[in-house]
């Protein structure tokens, strides 16, 4: 469990015309995935690297679990923060197992524990240890390399993970698979994840909340649903492509738009779907069955109703 | 060939002199090139003057360079060894700087971001990655050194070159052939040994070829 707090954090590079990060104040809660989204040069990577002190703020402070990170040794701090970067940054002269074992070794774990941990993590990212343990990074595909990168970042069991456009250089199909993997892992591990991306779809898929930046400043920091339905300004609206209704519906979950079950609800003959399904799935189901309303299930129990009007309402609000 | 077989003791003495000169000069050259290359890697603007200067030095014919050094170090092995050190610098420093610059920035950033200290980054990441490139430089430098050491016989430094120069002066073709074979064999063996070491230093490349 780990929360992160930016308090008026700024960074101005020597000779920079404007601050790369300008007076950022926000709170990242324990166990949430926050995607930092924005065009290139907006300061998103800079903000991320301030958390593990690869960059030091020139103003303001950053607190990890209430402790100013400046008061901690940079190397000790970094060993407790998982770090995944775009080009995977795997050490080419080390085997997969040795790459994963880097932080446990820095932390001085006993050998048997490191070995067990390495195999456990390779299993976790779906790389069979027997097959992959002794390979070198050059013998892996891009997607496999990034899986190792994720396993390596998780090795020291950090409570917080920083991911700097980890899937930016990976083909679309593999990228989607890896995003699913992140969501699956997060379901198991409940890390606090700060994830930099310039890909709107990726941000909407992964994020509990999205932090939108422009010119070093926070423009809006909210849930995907609120960003789509109540964008702070034209920039956010355009960035998220809020005009593409069908796409938008594909990204919104049924749970966000449904109404609570009326008191007189009796289990009629409504088609059912899960609260995790997208509104696009719901629309498709309504068109297919011609039913006036859908019953929304959570773990098999009805929790709400959804009609075409609810879907239309979400779309209208988005515009 | 006959000379080699009938005078193994003499040839061995000369071979050991040759190896000694080459070994000492390589040792000094490596010890000198590492701090120099680190300095050049840290202070980029030094790259052009340092590598340029060493490159100019490399173009001076070895005979001329040794003659130039004789007044300073005397007519003995020292002059030859100094010349060998000067010659091999450009190879060693260039390979080391190029090797260090060739390490992917993403790898270095990952090392830093994962919490390695400066010395851990050096010993666990930079050294193993630069070692194969550096060893390739050492191999070339060793061959250059063996060649220059041959000329050393002219300057009273001994070594296998003595067979060649004696042979020329006394019209003993058997000696010339013996000397040529011995020097060539030495160069080939040293090259092979260092190549094997280079190969051993990069497990990732070794596996890829298999």
Interface residues (C-beta under 8 A of the other chain):
Chain A: X49 X52 X54 X74 X75 X76 X77 X78 X79 X80 X83 X85 X86 X87 X88 X89 X90 X91 X92 X93 X102 X103 X106 X135 X136 X137 X138 X139 X152 X162
Chain B: X104 X106 X107 X109 X110 X111 X112 X113 X114 X115 X116 X117 X120 X125 X128 X129 X202 X203 X204 X207 X208
